[in-house]
């Protein structure tokens, strides 16, 4: 759920890597900004954004550049909206059902980036 409660702050404070998942909409911008600011003040060295559910009409590279400029931190991955992912409706693990899907490849890239 949104917000920075005590558990969230503790989790951020002890993180080696922090990936903040956000959507490209105004509702998420303020909360993401607060979370990024707190993480930076806590000295989190590997702070990255993951932008999720980006409309297919958006240029993903421009979204990445805009978010990096806005929040002054790295964007690890930008995920476009996926009808296939939405259709699964939490009925299983997406990468198992769609092992060759472009979104699955992006999940693999993100995972490799986060664990390096």
C-alpha positions, 0 to 999 in steps of 0.5 A: 500500500502507498505511504511510508510507515515504520516498516517501510522506513526500516526496510529502506534503511537496511537495503543494499539495493532499493527498486521503487516501482512506479506508474507514469501517472500524476498520482504516483509522482509525489509518493515516488518523490518522497520515497526517493528523497527519504532513500537518498537521505538515508544514503541508499547507494543503489537506488533505482526506479522501475516504471510500470504500465507505461501506455503503448503510445509512449516512447519508452526511452523518453519516459526513462529519460524524463523519470531519471531527470525528474527524480535524479536517479537511475531508471532500471527498467521501463515496462510497457502496458501488457494486455497478456499480463493483464489477461493472466489476472494473477492466475499464475506466474507470468514468466512461466506462462509466457517464457518467450514474451518480451516482458519476460525478457525485461523481467530477466534483465531487471533481475540481473541488474538488481542482483549484480 
